[in-house]
Amino acid sequence: MDKINYYRTDLIDESDEFVKHQSDREENKLKKMSGIKVEEQVIGRIKSTTVKVTAEGQEEIGKAKGTYVTLTIPTLAVHETDELQKLCKLVVEKMDALIKEKVQGKVGKLLFVGLGNPDITPDAVGPITMDSVKEIIPDYYEADDSGVMVYAPGVTIQTGLETASFVKAIVDEGKPDVLIVVDALAARSSSRLCRTIQLTDTGIHPGSGVGNSRKELSEQSLGIPVIAIGVPTVVDGPVLVADAIDTMFGYIAAKIEEEGMPSSKLATGRFPQRSTKDADRTSLAPIFGDWSSWTHDERIQLFEEVLTSQELSTFISPKEIDSWVAQYASALSSSLMDWVHKVKA
C-alpha cells in the first residue's frame, strides 16, 4: 500500500513530522532540528508543549514560523469544570506572554473574533465564547469608540463572504493593536478531543483542519499581531474507527495474556481492567491474520480509502459535545475577561 498522508489536523504536535518522531529511536531527532525548539513541562495534570518554529523549521515541518503552545489534560472529563478552568487560565497566561513579545508597552485596543458556525455545535466554540466576552464592551466604551471590540462573523456559507474579508474591514476601521481569535479545531487522535487547547501567534486558516481552508487571518494578512486559541472538537471518521480497532486489539491481546496468569484463576467475573497499550499482539495473528500486525497509520489509510470511495467521509465529535462546548466557552470567556480587566487596569 503506497503511503499517503491522509491526516487532517490543526494541532502542531500531531503534524506528520512530530508523529514520525515519537518512537524511542527517534524521540530526540525532532528536538535537535536547528529550526525547531521544543519545550515540555507538566503543571499539575496539564501537559504543556511549546514549539518555536523558525523560517528554517517552517520548511522542515510545514508549519508557519512562530510559537505554538499546546496544553492538554489527557484524562479530563466533561464534569471537571475546576480543572477546565485551570486549563483556560493557563492558556490566557501563555497568551499574555506571547502578546508581550509582540506589543511593546501597554496593550491598547483589543479585537476578539469568534470563528465558526453557531448553528453547528462542534463548530460553535468561537461564537458562543464571544457571546459572553461582549458583555465587557460597555466597560471600555468612551466617546463613540471602544477599547474592546468583539465580533462573530459566521461562516462563508451563511454570509456569502470570506470571513477574512469581514475581519480585515474591522481591523482597517477599528485599528486594534491585537487580534485574538477563538475557533474549533480538528484533531488527529480521538483522545485529544475536548481535552486540549492550542495557542499560537501565527494566526489561523479557518476550516483547514476539515479540508475546507479559507483565507488566513495572520499578522502578514492583517498587519497586526494575531493570537489564535483553538479547541479540537472533531476527529476524522477513519481515525476514530482505527482508534477503536486498536483499542479492541489491545483489549483482546491483554485478555489472552491474563488467561495464563495465576490471578486469572481467582477471577469470578470480568478480568480487572489494566493498560492494554503494551500487550503482546502476536497472539492475535491466528484470529485476525496479518491485519492485526498493521500499523495504526496503515489502518487509517485503508479506512480513508474505503469510506471516501463510498462517499462516507465524516468528521465525528464526542457525544457530550454540547456540554463540552458550553464548558469551554464559559471557561475561556471568563479567563479572557479577567485578562482584559488586568491589562486595562
TANORJO-V482893 format. One record per run of one state. SS is the DSSP state (@ for helix, = for strand, . for the rest). FROM is the first residue (numbers start at 1). TO is the last residue. Records with the same first field share a line. If there is no record, write none. Layout:
BEGIN
SS=FROM-TO ; FROM-TO
END
This chain:
BEGIN
.=1-11 ; 15-15 ; 21-29 ; 33-35 ; 44-45 ; 54-54 ; 62-65 ; 73-80 ; 103-109 ; 115-120 ; 124-124 ; 143-144 ; 147-147 ; 152-155 ; 160-162 ; 175-177 ; 188-189 ; 193-195 ; 201-203 ; 206-207 ; 211-215 ; 218-218 ; 223-224 ; 260-261 ; 267-280 ; 294-295 ; 310-314 ; 317-320 ; 345-345
@=12-14 ; 16-20 ; 30-32 ; 55-61 ; 81-102 ; 121-123 ; 125-140 ; 156-159 ; 163-174 ; 190-192 ; 208-210 ; 219-222 ; 237-259 ; 262-266 ; 281-293 ; 296-309 ; 321-344
==36-43 ; 46-53 ; 66-72 ; 110-114 ; 141-142 ; 145-146 ; 148-151 ; 178-187 ; 196-200 ; 204-205 ; 216-217 ; 225-236 ; 315-316
END
